[in-house]
Amino acid sequence: MTTTDRGILVGAVLALAAVAFGFWSMVLVALFMLIGFGIGRVLEGKLDLRGVADALRGRRSS
């Protein structure tokens, strides 16, 4: 699945959520999709939570 295909899928899910449940439900669906994306990246080992935490605290990392 290419990045374009994933973008189309995300757009379709958000559009369906907006039509079926309204704007705020669509925002909630988008938030849960972002959380799921982050969890997936952590489980794949492609996202280092310690590095993210350091960046949020203002510490520099290389």
C-alpha positions as CSV (number, residue, x, y, z in Angstrom):
1,M,0.0,0.0,0.0
2,T,1.5,3.3,-1.1
3,T,1.4,6.5,0.8
4,T,-1.2,7.9,-1.6
5,D,-3.4,4.9,-1.0
6,R,-3.1,5.4,2.8
7,G,-4.0,9.0,2.4
8,I,-7.1,8.2,0.3
9,L,-8.1,5.6,2.9
10,V,-7.7,8.1,5.8
11,G,-9.6,10.7,3.9
12,A,-12.5,8.3,3.2
13,V,-12.7,7.2,6.8
14,L,-12.8,10.8,8.0
15,A,-15.4,11.8,5.4
16,L,-17.6,8.9,6.4
17,A,-17.3,9.8,10.0
18,A,-18.2,13.5,9.2
19,V,-21.2,12.6,7.2
20,A,-22.5,9.9,9.5
21,F,-21.8,11.4,12.9
22,G,-21.0,15.1,12.5
23,F,-17.9,17.3,12.8
24,W,-16.9,16.6,16.4
25,S,-17.2,12.8,16.0
26,M,-14.9,13.2,12.9
27,V,-12.4,15.0,15.0
28,L,-12.5,12.2,17.6
29,V,-12.0,9.6,14.9
30,A,-9.0,11.6,13.6
31,L,-7.6,11.7,17.1
32,F,-8.0,8.0,17.6
33,M,-6.4,7.4,14.2
34,L,-3.4,9.5,15.2
35,I,-3.1,7.6,18.5
36,G,-3.3,4.2,16.7
37,F,-0.7,5.4,14.2
38,G,1.7,6.4,17.0
39,I,1.2,3.0,18.8
40,G,1.8,1.2,15.6
41,R,5.1,3.1,15.0
42,V,6.2,2.4,18.6
43,L,5.4,-1.3,18.2
44,E,7.3,-1.5,14.9
45,G,10.3,0.2,16.5
46,K,10.2,3.2,14.2
47,L,9.4,5.7,16.9
48,D,11.4,6.3,20.1
49,L,9.2,7.5,22.9
50,R,12.2,8.6,24.9
51,G,13.3,10.9,22.0
52,V,9.9,12.3,21.7
53,A,9.7,13.0,25.4
54,D,13.1,14.7,25.3
55,A,12.0,16.9,22.4
56,L,8.8,17.9,24.2
57,R,10.9,18.8,27.3
58,G,13.2,21.0,25.2
59,R,16.2,18.8,25.3
60,R,18.1,18.5,22.1
61,S,18.9,15.1,20.5
62,S,20.9,14.1,17.5
